[in-house]
Amino acid sequence: MKATDEGIFLHRSSYSDSSLITTFYTRDKGLQKFVFRGGKKKGHQMYPLSVSELNYYGRTESELLNLTSAQATSNHTFQFDPVKSTIAFFIAETIRKCVIDNDLDNVTYTFLSSEINRLNASEDCSLFPIEFMVSFAELLGFQPLVENDGLIFDLDEGIINHSNSRLNRTAAGEHIRLITALIVGRPVNGFIDREVREKALETLMAYYQIHIPRLKKFETYEIVREILSA
């Protein structure tokens, strides 16, 4: 079966001297892996969160299809910006580790496409990873519930309020105020201290790791933290 789809590039790994295993979030098949024969020479247009038209073949029920070409369909330029390209690596890793293979969801594809466009257009990206994590948690079905303007985040229960549980894992501090503002849609005005931003992102990563059991580690976080702290 030959087919065409549109996909957001997330990851590549070596398959042979000339070929790759590539992972895309596709419009029609959700998260999908492909063998891309000759991809090490053909895949120069593939960078994290790039959008391409994919031509492939294989059995419908196969988990690993054969990619014959990936032609860029967008004119994004964030791959040339060191900050934005690093954020793109982090976002791509988050998508790949949080979405179930072949879990088709057109709402997710539309959301991711919108976020890619927002990253490309952003002038200040200091809050982008935090904003993405908050919005993506809602899409995945476990965005924290804000009961009031408390500064205690019960990570196990997924609730932000004034109560501190002795049994559950919690996080507290000014960075919870930032997370709360983003969840409820309250404007975040002015400069946000680097430490507050770091703690907010680290808390959200810990929250993801609790609610997505297969998610063990964010390999790209240290690079993101370093470049956003520069």
Order of alpha helices (4+ residues) and beta strands (2+ residues): beta-beta-beta-alpha-beta-beta-alpha-alpha-alpha-beta-beta-beta-beta-alpha-alpha-alpha
